[in-house]
Amino acid sequence: MEITLLIVILVFTLLSFALQWLPIEVTALTSLGLLLLFDLVTVEEATAGFSNPAVITVMMMFILSEALVQSGVIDRLGHRITRYAGESSGRATLILLVLSGIVSAFINNTAAVAVLMPVAMMVAKHYRFSPSKILLPLSYISIAGGTCTLIGTSTNLLVSSLAVAHGMEPFGVFEFAALGTMLLVIAAVYSLVVLTRMLPARVETTNLTGKYGLSSYLTEISVPARSSLIGRTVVEVGLSERFHLTVLEIIRGTEKISQDIRNVRLAPDDVLLVRGAMEDIVGLKEHFGLLLLADVKLGDADLADETNVLAEMQVAPQSRLLGRTLQQIDFRKRYGAFVLAVNRLGQVIRDKVALIPLQPFDILLVFGPRVRIQGLQQQEDFIALQELDVKIRLTRRWWLGAAIIPLVVLLAATGTMSILKAAILGVVGLLVTRGVTMPQAYKAIDWTVIFLLAAILPLGVAMEKHGLAAILGAAIADAGRPLGPIMVVSLIVLATSLMTEVISNNSAAVLMVPVAFSAAAGLGVDPKPLLMGVTFAASMSFMTPIGYQTNTMVYGPGGYRFTDYLKAGVPLNLVFWIVASLVIPWLWPL
């Protein structure tokens, strides 16, 4: 009975992860609740995940990563790429990818891509090629870079912690380096030689109005002296409510008014820059006797000048605005800017954007005063896709953020102290010296990841406790036994890599670790090679935009389609599978 209930809960969890019935952390907590409800785990087992060393270490690494990002060191290095590369776009791409791989080996992958994505867009614009040629390789390289060290991704820390719970020694900081570096080099060569030629030029860097299909939605209207609009404000005439139009700017002679528009009384010969459907614009024109000026389509140059700017902002995965609409947060008043359109996983939404609940990685096309957009870029709720101020400055205590992570790695790598102890002391050092503040520390932690880790761990415990892991492990052992233990490693890698394409890498690792232990016991071999197979395979997520956060991040900015991930990711997944299957038994003998 218990094993049947456990299978039902497992199937529900996998389907909910894959089909996104619920947010992933809610799915994990629901799974935890069901395990408790049916007494498949004890209260102590259910809550043990929240005190798991791996979970605490991941929290500390989020804060350490934030300190390095906030220091400005990565930004400064990134913005010097064009200087180092000269006129060679290939050299610039290589430098960017190498930088991404190195940075991702030591900080959270999502943070690394968030910092380097605007740099990639800048490089594409500078060398006049489509961002779609570089953004997916950036994601792939960051994933591969994360496999190089113990702290490169939370999955490595998680599997190491589970190994310790089974009586094994913790993994070393650089124990992953040999195979991880090999995979990183393969990913880099594949990206430079194949992907930059294979990936289509989906989007341009120079024309956001064209990218979002807004040319027919933007027009200029002149207010003649006889119009009944004279002396009234856009609020008084109900321009938004009655005609579903938005006035982005009022041009009065040489003056451009883009702030506090709602309180500006219109004067003769004012020109209104209006966003809306053409039928609504024509209705406004006829009702108030206005003149349409824009037979020529408006573009970026008509919107951006020394005062105003058009830019893309991506909603951060930990944003406080998730689930709320632009209307609910009063975006226009709160941030002093307009949202013209929303790009959600490649689908452009132009109508009723104020009523759409925001989701992680939505891209907002915003227009407003340059100073307000620059302020928006500093908000931790958003990830900027363009840099408006290229004067990258190091923070006052930049060296603290740049020095703490290497020090933590050194202490852990030399065996002076555990990675958890070193990470906690590193965070304390940053807080005491004000290298990072407590509000920054709270915001740096991706609580989705923390709750997912803590809540999904008991499912692995239940699988082991009630024999489901033993059944699955025996099946894999029996399938691979005729060809030897090396085939079992290969099957573990294959199963985990396929699973991580549709559920999170951490969830895949938690579910496969007990299976790996059971398979090793069935064969009478050292479980470590199988655990390494799980660890590396959990990061082999290249075939879908939903398997790994960085793949989702670049989906919209790159203008990709689901098929682009299949075409680009399948060959890389196959190569990684073959290499891992051959190299793991050599590095960690069975």
C-alpha positions as CSV (number, residue, x, y, z in Angstrom):
1,M,0.0,0.0,0.0
2,E,2.8,2.5,1.0
3,I,4.7,1.9,-2.2
4,T,1.5,2.4,-4.3
5,L,0.8,5.7,-2.6
6,L,4.5,6.7,-3.1
7,I,4.3,6.0,-6.8
8,V,1.1,8.1,-7.1
9,I,2.8,11.0,-5.3
10,L,5.9,10.6,-7.4
11,V,4.0,10.6,-10.7
12,F,2.0,13.7,-9.5
13,T,5.2,15.5,-8.7
14,L,6.9,14.7,-12.0
15,L,3.8,15.7,-14.0
16,S,3.3,18.9,-12.1
17,F,7.0,19.8,-12.6
18,A,6.8,19.0,-16.3
19,L,3.5,20.6,-17.1
20,Q,3.8,23.5,-14.6
21,W,0.5,22.9,-12.9
22,L,1.8,24.7,-9.9
23,P,5.0,26.8,-9.2
24,I,7.8,24.3,-8.7
25,E,8.3,25.1,-5.0
26,V,4.5,24.7,-4.4
27,T,4.7,21.3,-6.1
28,A,7.6,20.3,-3.9
29,L,5.7,21.5,-0.7
30,T,2.5,19.7,-1.9
31,S,4.5,16.5,-2.3
32,L,5.9,17.0,1.2
33,G,2.4,17.5,2.6
34,L,1.2,14.3,0.9
35,L,4.1,12.3,2.3
36,L,3.2,13.6,5.8
37,L,-0.5,13.0,5.3
38,F,-0.1,9.4,4.5
39,D,2.7,8.8,7.1
40,L,5.3,7.9,4.4
41,V,7.8,10.1,6.3
42,T,8.0,11.2,9.9
43,V,7.8,14.9,10.9
44,E,11.6,14.8,11.6
45,E,12.3,13.4,8.1
46,A,9.9,15.9,6.5
47,T,11.7,18.9,8.2
48,A,15.3,17.6,7.9
49,G,15.6,19.2,4.5
50,F,15.4,22.7,6.0
51,S,18.5,22.0,8.0
52,N,20.4,20.0,5.4
53,P,24.0,21.3,5.0
54,A,23.6,21.5,1.3
55,V,20.6,23.8,1.6
56,I,22.4,26.1,4.0
57,T,25.5,26.1,1.8
58,V,23.4,27.1,-1.2
59,M,21.9,29.9,0.8
60,M,25.4,31.2,1.7
61,M,26.6,30.9,-1.9
62,F,23.7,33.0,-3.1
63,I,24.9,35.8,-0.8
64,L,28.5,35.4,-1.8
65,S,27.6,35.4,-5.5
66,E,25.6,38.6,-4.9
67,A,28.6,40.3,-3.3
68,L,30.8,39.5,-6.3
69,V,28.1,40.7,-8.8
70,Q,27.5,43.9,-6.8
71,S,31.3,44.6,-6.7
72,G,31.2,45.5,-10.4
73,V,34.3,43.4,-11.2
74,I,32.4,41.1,-13.7
75,D,30.7,44.1,-15.3
76,R,34.0,45.8,-15.8
77,L,35.6,42.7,-17.3
78,G,32.6,42.1,-19.6
79,H,32.6,45.7,-20.9
80,R,36.2,45.4,-21.9
81,I,35.6,42.5,-24.2
82,T,35.3,44.7,-27.4
83,R,38.6,46.4,-26.4
84,Y,40.4,43.1,-26.1
85,A,38.8,41.6,-29.2
86,G,39.5,44.4,-31.6
87,E,37.6,44.0,-34.9
88,S,37.1,40.2,-34.5
89,S,33.6,39.2,-33.6
90,G,34.7,35.6,-33.2
91,R,37.4,36.6,-30.7
92,A,34.8,38.7,-28.8
93,T,32.4,35.7,-28.6
94,L,35.2,33.5,-27.4
95,I,36.2,35.9,-24.6
96,L,32.6,36.3,-23.5
97,L,32.0,32.5,-23.4
98,V,35.3,31.8,-21.6
99,L,34.5,34.5,-19.0
100,S,31.0,33.0,-18.6
101,G,32.4,29.5,-18.0
102,I,35.0,30.8,-15.4
103,V,32.5,32.9,-13.5
104,S,29.8,30.2,-13.5
105,A,32.2,27.7,-11.9
106,F,32.2,29.8,-8.8
107,I,28.9,31.7,-8.6
108,N,25.3,30.9,-9.2
109,N,24.6,30.3,-12.9
110,T,21.5,32.5,-13.0
111,A,23.4,35.4,-11.5
112,A,26.3,35.0,-14.0
113,V,24.0,35.0,-17.0
114,A,22.0,38.0,-15.6
115,V,25.2,40.0,-15.5
116,L,26.6,38.9,-18.8
117,M,23.4,38.9,-20.9
118,P,23.5,42.7,-21.4
119,V,27.2,42.4,-22.3
120,A,26.3,39.7,-24.9
121,M,23.6,42.1,-26.3
122,M,26.2,44.9,-26.4
123,V,28.7,42.6,-28.2
124,A,26.1,41.6,-30.8
125,K,25.2,45.2,-31.4
126,H,28.8,46.3,-31.7
127,Y,29.7,43.6,-34.2
128,R,26.3,43.8,-36.0
129,F,25.1,40.2,-35.6
130,S,21.9,38.9,-34.0
131,P,21.8,38.2,-30.2
132,S,20.3,34.8,-31.0
133,K,23.7,33.8,-32.2
134,I,25.3,34.3,-28.8
135,L,22.7,34.1,-26.0
136,L,21.9,30.3,-26.2
137,P,25.7,29.5,-26.3
138,L,26.0,31.8,-23.2
139,S,23.5,29.7,-21.4
140,Y,25.1,26.4,-22.4
141,I,28.5,27.6,-21.4
142,S,27.3,28.7,-18.0
143,I,25.7,25.3,-17.4
144,A,28.9,23.5,-18.4
145,G,30.9,25.9,-16.3
146,G,28.8,25.1,-13.2
147,T,29.9,21.4,-13.4
148,C,33.6,22.3,-12.8
149,T,33.5,22.8,-9.1
150,L,31.6,21.8,-6.0
151,I,30.1,25.2,-5.7
152,G,29.4,25.8,-9.4
153,T,25.8,24.6,-9.0
154,S,23.6,23.7,-6.1
155,T,23.2,20.2,-7.6
156,N,26.8,19.4,-6.9
157,L,26.5,20.5,-3.3
158,L,23.2,18.6,-2.9
159,V,24.6,15.2,-4.2
160,S,27.7,15.7,-2.0
161,S,25.4,16.2,1.0
162,L,23.4,13.1,0.2
163,A,26.6,11.1,-0.2
164,V,27.7,12.2,3.3
165,A,24.3,11.1,4.7
166,H,25.0,7.6,3.3
167,G,28.3,7.5,5.1
168,M,30.6,8.6,2.3
169,E,33.2,11.3,2.3
170,P,32.1,14.7,1.0
171,F,33.1,15.6,-2.6
172,G,36.2,17.9,-3.0
173,V,35.9,21.4,-4.3
174,F,37.8,20.6,-7.4
175,E,36.9,16.9,-7.7
176,F,34.7,17.7,-10.6
177,A,37.3,19.8,-12.4
178,A,38.8,17.2,-14.8
179,L,35.5,16.1,-16.4
180,G,33.8,19.5,-15.9
181,T,36.7,21.3,-17.7
182,M,36.5,18.7,-20.5
183,L,32.7,19.3,-20.9
184,L,33.3,23.0,-20.8
185,V,35.8,22.9,-23.6
186,I,33.5,20.7,-25.7
187,A,30.6,23.1,-25.1
188,A,32.8,26.1,-26.0
189,V,34.1,24.5,-29.3
190,Y,30.6,23.3,-30.2
191,S,29.2,26.8,-29.5
192,L,31.9,28.6,-31.6
193,V,32.1,26.2,-34.5
194,V,28.5,24.9,-34.8
195,L,26.0,27.0,-32.9
196,T,27.1,30.4,-34.1
197,R,26.5,29.1,-37.6
198,M,23.5,26.9,-36.9
199,L,21.4,29.3,-34.8
200,P,19.1,31.5,-36.9
201,A,19.2,35.3,-36.8
202,R,15.9,35.6,-34.9
203,V,16.1,39.2,-33.7
204,E,18.0,42.4,-34.3
205,T,19.6,44.7,-31.7
206,T,18.7,48.0,-33.3
207,N,14.9,48.0,-33.8
208,L,12.8,47.2,-30.7
209,T,9.7,48.6,-32.2
210,G,10.0,46.2,-35.2
211,K,10.9,43.3,-32.9
212,Y,7.7,43.9,-30.9
213,G,5.5,44.7,-33.9
214,L,4.7,48.1,-32.5
215,S,5.1,50.3,-35.7
216,S,1.4,50.3,-36.4
217,Y,0.6,50.8,-32.7
218,L,2.6,54.1,-32.4
219,T,1.6,57.3,-34.0
220,E,1.7,61.1,-33.6
221,I,-1.4,63.2,-33.4
222,S,-1.5,67.0,-33.7
223,V,-4.0,69.0,-31.6
224,P,-5.3,71.9,-33.8
225,A,-6.4,75.2,-32.3
226,R,-10.1,74.4,-32.8
227,S,-10.0,71.0,-31.0
228,S,-12.1,70.5,-27.9
229,L,-9.0,69.0,-26.2
230,I,-7.4,72.5,-25.7
231,G,-7.1,73.3,-22.0
232,R,-8.0,69.8,-20.9
233,T,-5.8,66.9,-19.6
234,V,-5.7,63.4,-21.0
235,V,-7.3,62.2,-17.7
236,E,-10.2,64.6,-18.0
237,V,-11.1,63.4,-21.5
238,G,-10.7,59.7,-20.5
239,L,-8.2,58.9,-23.2
240,S,-7.2,55.7,-21.5
241,E,-10.7,54.5,-20.3
242,R,-12.8,55.6,-23.3
243,F,-10.4,55.1,-26.2
244,H,-7.9,52.5,-24.7
245,L,-4.9,54.7,-25.8
246,T,-1.8,55.7,-23.9
247,V,-0.1,59.1,-24.4
248,L,3.7,58.4,-24.1
249,E,4.8,62.0,-24.7
250,I,3.6,65.5,-25.4
251,I,5.8,67.5,-27.9
252,R,5.3,71.2,-27.5
253,G,7.6,73.1,-29.9
254,T,11.1,71.9,-29.0
255,E,10.1,70.6,-25.6
256,K,9.3,67.0,-24.9
257,I,7.1,66.3,-21.9
258,S,7.2,62.7,-20.7
259,Q,6.7,63.1,-16.9
260,D,3.4,63.9,-15.1
261,I,1.6,63.8,-18.4
262,R,-1.8,63.3,-16.7
263,N,-1.7,66.8,-15.2
264,V,-0.5,68.7,-18.4
265,R,-3.2,70.8,-20.0
266,L,-3.1,70.6,-23.8
267,A,-2.3,73.6,-25.9
268,P,-2.8,74.4,-29.6
269,D,-0.3,72.6,-31.9
270,D,0.7,70.1,-29.2
271,V,1.8,66.8,-30.7
272,L,0.8,63.6,-28.8
273,L,2.9,60.5,-29.2
274,V,0.2,57.8,-28.8
275,R,0.2,54.1,-28.4
276,G,-2.9,52.0,-29.3
277,A,-4.7,50.1,-31.9
278,M,-5.3,52.0,-35.2
279,E,-9.1,51.8,-34.9
280,D,-8.9,53.5,-31.5
281,I,-6.6,56.1,-32.8
282,V,-8.9,56.9,-35.7
283,G,-11.9,57.0,-33.3
284,L,-10.0,59.6,-31.1
285,K,-9.1,61.6,-34.2
286,E,-12.6,61.8,-35.4
287,H,-14.2,62.5,-32.0
288,F,-11.9,65.5,-31.2
289,G,-11.0,66.7,-34.7
290,L,-7.3,65.9,-34.5
291,L,-4.7,65.5,-37.2
292,L,-2.8,62.3,-37.8
293,L,0.9,63.0,-38.6
294,A,2.4,59.6,-38.8
295,D,1.8,58.2,-42.2
296,V,5.5,57.2,-41.8
297,K,5.9,54.4,-39.2
298,L,7.5,55.4,-35.9
299,G,10.6,53.5,-34.8
300,D,13.2,53.5,-32.1
301,A,14.8,56.8,-33.2
302,D,11.5,58.6,-32.9
303,L,11.2,57.4,-29.3
304,A,14.7,57.6,-27.9
305,D,16.7,60.7,-27.5
306,E,18.9,62.4,-24.8
307,T,15.8,62.6,-22.5
308,N,13.8,59.4,-23.2
309,V,14.7,55.8,-24.0
310,L,13.2,52.6,-25.1
311,A,14.6,49.5,-23.4
312,E,13.9,45.8,-22.5
313,M,13.7,44.7,-18.8
314,Q,13.3,41.1,-17.8
315,V,11.3,40.1,-14.7
316,A,13.7,38.4,-12.3
317,P,12.8,34.9,-11.0
318,Q,12.7,36.2,-7.4
319,S,10.9,39.4,-8.2
320,R,8.4,40.7,-5.7
321,L,6.1,41.6,-8.5
322,L,5.4,38.0,-9.7
323,G,1.7,37.2,-10.0
324,R,0.7,40.9,-9.9
325,T,-0.4,43.0,-12.9
326,L,1.1,46.3,-14.0
327,Q,-2.2,47.9,-13.0
328,Q,-2.1,46.4,-9.5
329,I,1.4,47.7,-8.9
330,D,0.7,51.0,-10.6
331,F,3.8,50.6,-12.7
332,R,3.5,53.9,-14.5
333,K,3.4,55.9,-11.2
334,R,5.7,53.7,-9.3
335,Y,8.5,53.7,-11.9
336,G,7.7,56.7,-14.0
337,A,7.7,54.6,-17.2
338,F,5.3,53.0,-19.7
339,V,5.2,49.3,-20.6
340,L,4.5,49.1,-24.3
341,A,4.5,45.3,-24.8
342,V,5.4,42.1,-23.0
343,N,7.4,39.2,-24.5
344,R,6.5,35.9,-22.8
345,L,8.6,33.0,-24.0
346,G,8.6,34.3,-27.6
347,Q,4.9,35.4,-27.6
348,V,4.5,39.2,-27.9
349,I,1.6,40.7,-26.0
350,R,0.6,44.2,-27.1
351,D,-3.1,44.5,-26.0
352,K,-4.2,45.0,-22.4
353,V,-0.7,44.5,-21.1
354,A,-1.6,46.3,-17.8
355,L,-4.0,43.4,-16.9
356,I,-1.5,40.5,-17.4
357,P,-0.1,38.9,-14.2
358,L,3.7,38.9,-14.4
359,Q,5.6,35.7,-14.6
360,P,9.4,34.9,-14.2
361,F,11.5,36.0,-17.2
362,D,8.7,38.0,-18.9
363,I,10.4,40.8,-20.9
364,L,8.9,44.3,-20.6
365,L,9.4,46.8,-23.4
366,V,9.5,50.0,-21.4
367,F,9.6,53.7,-22.5
368,G,10.3,56.7,-20.3
369,P,12.8,59.3,-19.2
370,R,16.3,58.0,-19.3
371,V,16.9,58.6,-15.6
372,R,13.8,56.6,-14.7
373,I,14.8,53.7,-16.9
374,Q,18.3,53.8,-15.4
375,G,16.7,53.7,-11.9
376,L,14.5,50.7,-13.1
377,Q,17.7,48.9,-14.0
378,Q,18.9,49.2,-10.4
379,Q,15.8,47.5,-9.1
380,E,16.4,43.9,-8.1
381,D,13.0,42.9,-9.5
382,F,14.3,43.3,-13.0
383,I,17.2,42.1,-15.2
384,A,18.4,44.8,-17.6
385,L,18.9,43.6,-21.2
386,Q,20.7,46.8,-22.3
387,E,23.2,48.9,-20.5
388,L,22.2,52.6,-20.7
389,D,25.2,53.8,-18.6
390,V,28.3,52.1,-19.9
391,K,30.5,53.8,-17.3
392,I,30.9,50.8,-15.1
393,R,32.2,51.7,-11.7
394,L,33.6,49.5,-9.0
395,T,31.9,49.8,-5.6
396,R,33.7,51.2,-2.7
397,R,34.5,47.8,-1.1
398,W,34.6,45.9,-4.4
399,W,37.7,44.0,-3.4
400,L,35.7,42.3,-0.6
401,G,33.2,40.7,-3.0
402,A,36.1,39.7,-5.3
403,A,38.3,38.2,-2.6
404,I,35.8,36.3,-0.4
405,I,34.8,33.6,-2.8
406,P,38.4,32.7,-3.7
407,L,39.2,32.6,0.0
408,V,36.2,30.3,0.7
409,V,37.3,28.0,-2.1
410,L,40.9,28.0,-0.9
411,L,39.9,27.1,2.7
412,A,37.6,24.3,1.5
413,A,40.0,22.9,-1.1
414,T,42.9,22.7,1.3
415,G,40.8,20.9,3.9
416,T,41.2,23.7,6.4
417,M,37.5,23.7,6.9
418,S,34.3,22.4,5.3
419,I,32.7,24.3,2.5
420,L,29.7,25.0,4.7
421,K,31.8,26.5,7.5
422,A,33.9,28.5,5.0
423,A,30.8,29.8,3.3
424,I,29.1,30.9,6.5
425,L,32.3,32.6,7.7
426,G,32.6,34.3,4.3
427,V,29.1,35.7,4.6
428,V,29.7,36.9,8.1
429,G,32.8,38.6,7.0
430,L,30.9,40.4,4.2
431,L,28.2,41.5,6.6
432,V,30.5,42.7,9.3
433,T,32.7,44.7,6.8
434,R,29.5,46.0,5.0
435,G,30.6,44.3,1.8
436,V,26.9,43.3,1.6
437,T,24.0,44.5,3.7
438,M,21.3,42.3,5.3
439,P,18.6,43.5,2.9
440,Q,20.9,42.6,0.0
441,A,21.6,39.3,1.6
442,Y,17.9,38.5,2.0
443,K,17.1,39.5,-1.6
444,A,20.1,37.6,-3.0
445,I,18.7,34.3,-1.8
446,D,16.5,32.6,-4.4
447,W,13.9,31.2,-2.0
448,T,12.3,29.2,-4.8
449,V,15.4,27.1,-4.9
450,I,15.7,26.8,-1.1
451,F,12.1,25.7,-0.6
452,L,12.4,23.3,-3.6
453,L,15.5,21.7,-2.2
454,A,14.2,21.4,1.4
455,A,10.8,20.1,0.4
456,I,11.9,17.6,-2.3
457,L,14.6,15.9,-0.2
458,P,12.0,13.9,1.9
459,L,10.7,12.4,-1.4
460,G,14.1,10.8,-1.9
461,V,14.0,9.6,1.7
462,A,10.6,8.0,1.2
463,M,11.7,6.3,-2.0
464,E,14.6,4.7,-0.1
465,K,12.6,4.0,3.0
466,H,9.8,2.1,1.3
467,G,11.8,0.3,-1.3
468,L,10.9,2.2,-4.5
469,A,14.5,3.2,-5.0
470,A,15.6,-0.4,-4.6
471,I,13.1,-1.5,-7.3
472,L,14.3,1.1,-9.7
473,G,17.9,0.5,-8.9
474,A,17.6,-3.2,-9.4
475,A,15.9,-2.6,-12.8
476,I,18.8,-0.4,-14.0
477,A,21.3,-2.9,-12.6
478,D,19.7,-5.8,-14.4
479,A,19.5,-3.9,-17.6
480,G,23.1,-3.0,-17.5
481,R,24.5,-6.2,-16.0
482,P,25.1,-8.1,-19.2
483,L,27.4,-5.3,-20.5
484,G,29.0,-4.6,-17.1
485,P,29.0,-1.8,-14.5
486,I,30.1,0.8,-17.1
487,M,26.8,0.4,-18.9
488,V,24.9,1.0,-15.6
489,V,26.8,4.3,-15.3
490,S,25.7,5.1,-18.8
491,L,22.1,4.3,-18.1
492,I,22.1,6.4,-14.9
493,V,23.5,9.3,-16.9
494,L,21.0,8.9,-19.6
495,A,18.0,8.6,-17.3
496,T,19.0,11.6,-15.2
497,S,19.8,13.8,-18.3
498,L,16.4,13.0,-19.8
499,M,14.6,13.7,-16.5
500,T,16.3,17.1,-16.0
501,E,14.9,18.3,-19.4
502,V,11.4,18.5,-17.9
503,I,12.0,19.0,-14.2
504,S,14.6,21.0,-12.2
505,N,18.1,19.7,-12.0
506,N,17.9,19.5,-8.2
507,S,14.7,17.5,-8.3
508,A,16.2,15.1,-10.8
509,A,19.3,14.6,-8.6
510,V,17.2,14.0,-5.4
511,L,15.1,11.3,-7.2
512,M,18.1,9.6,-8.9
513,V,20.6,9.5,-6.0
514,P,18.8,6.7,-4.0
515,V,18.3,4.8,-7.3
516,A,22.1,5.1,-7.9
517,F,22.9,3.8,-4.4
518,S,20.5,0.9,-4.9
519,A,21.9,0.0,-8.3
520,A,25.5,0.1,-6.9
521,A,24.4,-2.2,-4.0
522,G,22.8,-4.6,-6.5
523,L,26.0,-4.8,-8.5
524,G,28.3,-4.8,-5.4
525,V,30.3,-1.8,-6.7
526,D,31.4,1.6,-5.3
527,P,28.4,4.0,-5.6
528,K,30.6,7.0,-6.2
529,P,30.9,6.7,-10.1
530,L,27.1,6.4,-10.2
531,L,26.7,9.4,-8.0
532,M,29.0,11.4,-10.3
533,G,26.9,10.3,-13.2
534,V,23.8,11.7,-11.5
535,T,25.6,14.9,-10.6
536,F,26.9,15.7,-14.1
537,A,23.8,14.4,-15.9
538,A,21.5,16.7,-13.8
539,S,23.2,19.7,-15.4
540,M,22.9,18.3,-19.0
541,S,19.9,20.3,-19.8
542,F,20.2,21.7,-23.3
543,M,17.2,20.4,-25.2
544,T,14.4,22.5,-23.8
545,P,13.9,26.1,-22.6
546,I,12.3,24.9,-19.3
547,G,14.9,22.4,-18.0
548,Y,17.3,25.0,-16.7
549,Q,16.7,28.7,-15.6
550,T,19.4,30.1,-17.8
551,N,17.8,28.5,-20.9
552,T,14.5,30.2,-19.9
553,M,16.3,33.5,-19.4
554,V,17.6,33.7,-23.0
555,Y,14.5,32.4,-24.7
556,G,12.8,35.8,-25.1
557,P,15.8,38.0,-25.7
558,G,17.1,35.6,-28.3
559,G,13.7,35.3,-30.0
560,Y,14.1,31.5,-30.0
561,R,11.6,28.8,-30.7
562,F,11.3,25.5,-28.9
563,T,12.7,23.7,-32.0
564,D,15.9,25.8,-31.8
565,Y,16.7,24.1,-28.4
566,L,16.1,20.7,-29.8
567,K,18.3,21.3,-32.8
568,A,21.1,22.9,-30.8
569,G,20.7,20.7,-27.6
570,V,20.3,17.2,-28.8
571,P,23.8,16.9,-30.3
572,L,25.4,18.4,-27.2
573,N,23.4,16.1,-24.9
574,L,24.5,13.1,-26.9
575,V,28.2,14.1,-26.8
576,F,28.0,14.8,-23.1
577,W,26.3,11.5,-22.4
578,I,29.0,9.5,-24.4
579,V,31.9,11.4,-22.8
580,A,30.5,11.1,-19.3
581,S,29.8,7.4,-19.7
582,L,33.4,6.8,-20.8
583,V,35.3,9.2,-18.6
584,I,33.4,8.7,-15.2
585,P,34.5,5.0,-14.7
586,W,38.0,6.0,-15.6
587,L,38.2,9.0,-13.1
588,W,36.2,7.2,-10.4
589,P,36.8,3.4,-10.9
590,L,33.9,1.1,-10.1
